[in-house]
Amino acid sequence: MDDFAPDIPLQRSLSKSRYVDELSFDEERELVLYADWFCVGREAALDQAGDYLVADVAGESVLVVRARDKALHAFYNVCRHRGTRLVPSGPGEPSEAAGRSGQFGGAIRCPYHAWTYALDGALRAAPFLPDARCYREQLPLHGVEVGTWGGFVFVRLEGPTEGESLSSSLGEVSGRLSRYPLEELRIGHRVLYQVAANWKVILENYNECYHCGPVHPELCELVPSFRRGGAGLDWDAGIPHREGASTFTFSGLTSRPCFPGLAEEEKTRHKGELVLPNLMLSLSSDHVAAFTLWPRSARHTTIVCDFLFHPSAMSEASFDPSDAVEFWDLVNRQDWWICEQQQAGMGSRAFSFGYLSPMEHPSSDVGRHVTCRLGST
């Protein structure tokens, strides 16, 4: 069914297959998710030599390790001997989609045949194979690009363009958020969500406020201009809260102080940034809600919401993140529910593509990025 009318003056969305088909998801996994700088967690989990993070990047298990010289290294979680997982996951352990952390100590040792690697990935020992020293330089762990920004750790499994750095991928985001002490912040609370929707549906929903009035009445009480559907808002400068409000809580207030160094307008405004392909940042004056998306299939995404606070606020005996967590959890569940309704509707035989209103044009950034990575029009 194709009910496209060429005279309708609205931009088209991506086609149905991009949201519902597993073959399309497999293609995006190779050409988008593996080709982009994928956020896997916070650098604070990698403080000491031997600290590691293991994460599932769209089906590939990736290991990030702090070496003795304090440098970060990233590898596929695969032994060069027989392909065994170097860090196995067991029953009841946290999902790798949320990023698991731990400590190696002095070396990385395969649990199967005890092949042992240095923290920089070099093969150091292979039991009962004395000649291994002759070719161990040829058998380091399979490397993955790794970088950091704002206290976040990113990996890239396969870059489409030689020399495409993390900094160039971030573009103007770093400048817009330069006064927020992102690198200093620590996780004060974490909520994990399982959402029955395609990863792009969630990103597109985050990137527009046309839905805010119908979906988020409580949010619109706090930020009245959201009722206008996102029209005429200066997103780069931040969106003002209602008079007297300064943060994302039900009251609009909190006992936590503002982050040091913010501009005056940032103390009463909300800022949001989408860092493709999987990091969504919502910044208030006293906390940051950081969402990492972990695509699982064409119709399922795990979302980790980390609430980041300044260490000075967290050190107070009275520290309680619940005012921010409870407000965000309501808004999040409203978003995930409507995304699941969209995903379900797009599975209908009546659907072939959607339309984007002018207020939703920021959402088209997602489609343009995917289309560019896929090399199609």
C-alpha positions as CSV (number, residue, x, y, z in Angstrom):
1,M,0.0,0.0,0.0
2,D,1.4,3.4,-1.0
3,D,-0.9,6.4,-0.4
4,F,1.8,8.9,-1.2
5,A,0.4,12.1,-2.7
6,P,3.2,14.2,-4.3
7,D,1.4,17.5,-3.5
8,I,1.4,17.0,0.3
9,P,4.0,19.7,1.5
10,L,5.4,17.5,4.2
11,Q,8.8,15.7,4.4
12,R,8.7,12.0,4.2
13,S,10.1,9.8,7.0
14,L,12.3,6.8,6.3
15,S,10.5,3.8,4.8
16,K,8.7,1.2,6.8
17,S,11.4,-1.4,6.3
18,R,13.9,0.8,8.1
19,Y,11.9,0.4,11.3
20,V,10.5,-3.1,11.2
21,D,12.7,-5.4,9.1
22,E,15.5,-7.5,10.6
23,L,17.4,-7.4,7.3
24,S,17.4,-3.6,7.5
25,F,18.5,-3.8,11.1
26,D,21.4,-6.1,10.1
27,E,22.5,-3.6,7.4
28,E,22.4,-0.7,9.9
29,R,24.3,-2.6,12.4
30,E,27.2,-3.1,10.0
31,L,27.1,0.3,8.3
32,V,25.9,2.6,11.1
33,L,26.2,1.2,14.6
34,Y,29.6,-0.3,14.0
35,A,30.8,2.6,11.9
36,D,29.9,5.3,14.4
37,W,31.4,6.2,17.8
38,F,29.1,4.2,20.1
39,C,28.8,5.3,23.7
40,V,29.4,2.3,26.1
41,G,29.6,3.9,29.5
42,R,31.3,6.3,31.9
43,E,35.1,6.6,32.2
44,A,34.8,6.7,36.1
45,A,34.3,2.9,35.9
46,L,37.9,2.7,34.5
47,D,39.8,4.6,37.2
48,Q,42.6,2.1,38.0
49,A,45.0,-0.1,35.9
50,G,43.2,-3.3,35.2
51,D,39.7,-1.8,35.4
52,Y,37.5,-3.0,32.6
53,L,34.1,-2.3,31.0
54,V,32.4,-5.0,28.8
55,A,29.5,-4.0,26.6
56,D,27.3,-5.4,23.9
57,V,27.5,-3.1,20.8
58,A,24.6,-4.4,18.7
59,G,25.6,-8.0,19.2
60,E,29.3,-7.6,19.4
61,S,30.9,-7.9,22.9
62,V,33.5,-5.2,23.4
63,L,36.1,-4.9,26.2
64,V,37.5,-1.6,27.3
65,V,40.5,-1.8,29.6
66,R,42.6,0.7,31.5
67,A,46.3,-0.2,31.0
68,R,49.2,0.4,33.4
69,D,50.2,3.6,31.6
70,K,46.6,4.9,32.2
71,A,45.8,4.7,28.5
72,L,42.5,3.1,27.5
73,H,42.4,0.2,25.1
74,A,39.4,-1.5,23.5
75,F,39.2,-5.0,22.1
76,Y,36.7,-7.5,20.8
77,N,35.9,-9.8,23.8
78,V,37.4,-12.7,22.0
79,C,40.5,-14.8,22.7
80,R,42.9,-15.3,19.8
81,H,43.2,-19.0,20.5
82,R,39.7,-20.5,20.0
83,G,37.5,-17.4,20.2
84,T,36.3,-17.8,23.8
85,R,34.8,-14.9,25.6
86,L,37.6,-13.4,27.8
87,V,35.0,-12.0,30.1
88,P,32.1,-14.5,30.2
89,S,28.6,-13.6,31.3
90,G,26.8,-15.9,33.7
91,P,23.2,-16.5,34.8
92,G,21.8,-13.6,36.8
93,E,24.7,-11.2,35.9
94,P,23.7,-7.7,34.7
95,S,23.1,-7.4,31.0
96,E,26.1,-6.3,28.9
97,A,23.7,-3.8,27.3
98,A,24.1,-1.8,30.4
99,G,27.9,-2.1,30.5
100,R,29.4,-4.4,33.1
101,S,32.6,-3.3,34.9
102,G,35.2,-5.2,36.8
103,Q,38.9,-5.6,37.6
104,F,41.5,-7.8,35.8
105,G,44.4,-7.2,38.1
106,G,47.7,-7.6,36.2
107,A,46.6,-9.3,33.0
108,I,43.7,-10.6,30.9
109,R,43.4,-14.4,31.2
110,C,41.2,-16.5,29.0
111,P,39.0,-18.9,31.1
112,Y,39.3,-21.7,28.6
113,H,43.0,-22.5,28.0
114,A,44.6,-19.7,30.0
115,W,46.1,-17.8,27.2
116,T,47.1,-14.5,28.9
117,Y,47.3,-11.0,27.5
118,A,48.8,-7.8,28.8
119,L,46.3,-4.9,29.6
120,D,47.3,-3.4,26.2
121,G,46.1,-6.6,24.4
122,A,49.5,-8.1,23.7
123,L,49.8,-11.9,24.0
124,R,52.0,-12.7,27.0
125,A,51.7,-16.4,27.6
126,A,50.2,-19.6,26.1
127,P,50.6,-22.6,28.4
128,F,52.7,-25.5,27.2
129,L,53.5,-23.8,23.9
130,P,57.1,-22.7,24.4
131,D,57.4,-21.6,20.8
132,A,54.5,-19.1,21.2
133,R,57.1,-16.4,22.2
134,C,58.2,-16.5,18.5
135,Y,54.9,-15.4,17.1
136,R,53.1,-13.8,20.0
137,E,53.5,-10.3,18.4
138,Q,51.3,-11.6,15.7
139,L,48.5,-12.6,18.1
140,P,47.4,-9.5,20.0
141,L,43.7,-9.1,20.9
142,H,41.6,-7.8,18.1
143,G,41.6,-4.0,18.6
144,V,38.7,-1.5,18.6
145,E,39.0,2.3,18.4
146,V,38.3,4.0,21.7
147,G,37.9,7.6,22.8
148,T,36.5,9.7,25.6
149,W,34.5,13.0,25.9
150,G,32.8,14.5,28.8
151,G,33.5,11.5,31.0
152,F,31.8,9.2,28.4
153,V,33.6,6.3,26.7
154,F,33.0,5.6,23.0
155,V,34.1,2.8,20.8
156,R,34.1,2.4,17.0
157,L,34.2,-1.0,15.5
158,E,34.7,0.0,11.9
159,G,35.2,3.5,10.7
160,P,33.7,4.4,7.3
161,T,36.1,7.3,6.8
162,E,39.8,7.2,7.6
163,G,40.6,9.8,10.3
164,E,37.1,10.5,11.4
165,S,37.8,11.3,15.0
166,L,35.4,11.4,17.9
167,S,35.9,15.1,18.1
168,S,34.8,15.7,14.5
169,S,31.8,13.4,15.1
170,L,30.7,15.5,18.1
171,G,30.8,18.6,16.0
172,E,29.4,21.6,17.8
173,V,28.1,19.6,20.8
174,S,31.2,20.1,22.8
175,G,31.1,23.9,22.4
176,R,27.4,24.1,23.4
177,L,28.0,22.1,26.6
178,S,31.4,23.5,27.4
179,R,30.3,25.1,30.8
180,Y,28.7,21.8,32.1
181,P,31.2,19.8,34.1
182,L,30.4,16.6,32.4
183,E,33.7,14.9,33.0
184,E,33.5,15.5,36.8
185,L,29.9,14.1,37.2
186,R,29.2,10.7,38.7
187,I,26.3,8.3,38.5
188,G,23.9,8.8,41.4
189,H,21.2,6.5,40.1
190,R,20.5,4.2,37.1
191,V,17.2,3.0,35.6
192,L,17.2,0.3,32.9
193,Y,14.2,0.1,30.4
194,Q,13.3,-2.5,27.8
195,V,11.4,-0.8,25.0
196,A,9.6,-2.6,22.2
197,A,10.6,-0.1,19.5
198,N,13.3,0.5,16.9
199,W,16.3,2.5,18.0
200,K,15.6,5.2,15.4
201,V,12.0,5.6,16.6
202,I,13.4,6.5,20.1
203,L,16.0,8.9,18.8
204,E,13.5,10.7,16.5
205,N,11.0,11.0,19.4
206,Y,13.8,12.5,21.5
207,N,14.7,15.0,18.8
208,E,11.3,16.7,18.6
209,C,8.7,18.3,20.9
210,Y,5.7,18.1,18.6
211,H,4.5,15.3,20.8
212,C,5.1,17.0,24.1
213,G,1.6,18.5,24.5
214,P,-0.3,15.3,24.0
215,V,2.2,13.0,25.7
216,H,3.9,15.0,28.5
217,P,1.4,17.2,30.4
218,E,3.6,17.3,33.5
219,L,6.6,18.3,31.5
220,C,4.6,21.1,29.8
221,E,3.7,22.4,33.2
222,L,7.4,22.8,34.0
223,V,8.3,24.0,30.5
224,P,5.2,25.8,29.1
225,S,6.8,26.6,25.8
226,F,6.8,22.9,25.0
227,R,3.1,23.1,24.5
228,R,3.7,24.9,21.3
229,G,5.0,21.7,19.8
230,G,8.6,22.9,19.5
231,A,7.9,25.7,17.1
232,G,10.0,28.9,17.4
233,L,12.3,27.5,20.1
234,D,16.0,28.2,20.3
235,W,17.2,24.7,21.2
236,D,20.9,25.6,21.1
237,A,20.4,28.3,23.7
238,G,18.2,26.1,25.9
239,I,14.5,26.2,26.7
240,P,13.4,28.3,29.7
241,H,11.6,26.7,32.6
242,R,8.4,28.3,34.0
243,E,9.0,31.3,36.2
244,G,10.7,30.3,39.4
245,A,11.8,26.8,38.2
246,S,15.3,25.8,37.7
247,T,15.4,22.0,37.1
248,F,13.6,18.9,36.0
249,T,11.6,17.9,39.1
250,F,7.9,18.0,39.8
251,S,8.3,21.3,41.7
252,G,10.9,22.6,39.4
253,L,13.2,23.1,42.4
254,T,15.8,21.1,44.3
255,S,18.1,21.5,47.3
256,R,21.1,20.7,45.1
257,P,23.2,23.7,44.0
258,C,23.7,24.6,40.3
259,F,26.8,23.2,38.6
260,P,29.7,25.6,39.1
261,G,30.6,27.7,36.0
262,L,27.2,27.8,34.3
263,A,26.1,30.9,32.5
264,E,23.1,32.7,34.2
265,E,20.6,31.5,31.5
266,E,21.8,27.9,31.9
267,K,20.7,28.0,35.5
268,T,17.1,28.2,34.5
269,R,17.0,26.5,31.2
270,H,16.9,22.9,29.9
271,K,19.3,21.8,27.2
272,G,19.2,18.6,25.2
273,E,21.7,17.0,22.8
274,L,21.6,14.0,20.6
275,V,25.0,12.4,20.0
276,L,24.4,9.8,17.2
277,P,24.1,6.9,17.2
278,N,23.1,6.2,20.8
279,L,23.6,8.9,23.4
280,M,20.9,11.3,24.4
281,L,21.7,14.1,26.9
282,S,19.2,16.2,28.9
283,L,20.9,18.8,31.0
284,S,19.5,20.7,33.9
285,S,21.3,23.1,36.2
286,D,22.0,20.5,38.9
287,H,21.9,17.1,37.1
288,V,22.2,15.4,33.7
289,A,20.0,12.6,32.5
290,A,22.2,10.5,30.1
291,F,20.4,7.9,28.0
292,T,22.4,5.3,26.2
293,L,20.5,3.2,23.6
294,W,21.5,-0.4,23.0
295,P,19.7,-1.7,19.8
296,R,18.9,-5.4,20.2
297,S,16.8,-6.0,17.1
298,A,14.6,-4.1,14.6
299,R,11.8,-3.9,17.2
300,H,13.6,-3.9,20.6
301,T,16.0,-1.5,22.3
302,T,17.4,-1.5,25.8
303,I,17.7,2.0,27.3
304,V,20.0,2.9,30.2
305,C,19.2,6.1,32.0
306,D,22.1,7.4,34.2
307,F,21.5,10.3,36.5
308,L,24.7,12.3,36.8
309,F,25.4,14.6,39.7
310,H,28.3,16.7,40.9
311,P,30.5,14.8,43.4
312,S,30.2,17.7,45.9
313,A,26.4,17.3,45.9
314,M,26.7,13.5,46.2
315,S,29.0,13.9,49.2
316,E,26.3,15.6,51.3
317,A,24.6,13.5,53.9
318,S,21.3,14.8,52.7
319,F,21.9,13.8,49.0
320,D,18.8,12.2,47.5
321,P,18.4,11.9,43.8
322,S,14.7,10.8,43.9
323,D,13.2,14.2,43.0
324,A,14.9,14.1,39.6
325,V,14.6,10.3,39.2
326,E,10.8,10.3,39.9
327,F,10.1,13.1,37.5
328,W,12.3,11.6,34.7
329,D,10.9,8.1,35.2
330,L,7.4,9.4,34.5
331,V,8.5,11.4,31.4
332,N,10.6,8.4,30.2
333,R,7.7,5.9,30.5
334,Q,5.4,8.3,28.6
335,D,8.0,8.4,25.8
336,W,8.7,4.7,25.7
337,W,4.9,3.9,25.7
338,I,4.2,6.3,22.7
339,C,7.3,4.9,20.9
340,E,5.9,1.4,21.3
341,Q,2.5,2.5,19.9
342,Q,4.2,4.0,16.9
343,Q,6.3,0.8,16.4
344,A,3.2,-1.3,16.6
345,G,1.3,0.8,14.1
346,M,4.2,0.8,11.6
347,G,3.9,-3.0,11.5
348,S,0.5,-2.6,9.8
349,R,0.2,-3.4,6.1
350,A,-1.4,0.0,5.7
351,F,1.8,1.8,6.6
352,S,4.6,2.4,4.1
353,F,6.1,5.7,5.4
354,G,5.2,8.7,7.5
355,Y,5.3,12.4,7.3
356,L,7.3,15.0,9.3
357,S,5.8,18.3,10.3
358,P,8.1,21.4,10.2
359,M,8.4,21.1,14.0
360,E,9.7,17.5,13.5
361,H,12.5,18.5,11.1
362,P,15.2,18.0,13.8
363,S,14.0,14.3,13.8
364,S,15.0,14.0,10.2
365,D,18.7,14.4,11.3
366,V,18.4,10.7,12.3
367,G,17.2,9.6,8.9
368,R,19.7,11.7,7.0
369,H,22.5,10.3,9.1
370,V,21.4,6.7,8.5
371,T,20.9,7.3,4.8
372,C,24.3,8.8,4.5
373,R,26.0,5.9,6.2
374,L,24.1,3.4,4.0
375,G,25.2,5.4,0.9
376,S,21.7,5.7,-0.5
377,T,19.3,8.5,-1.1
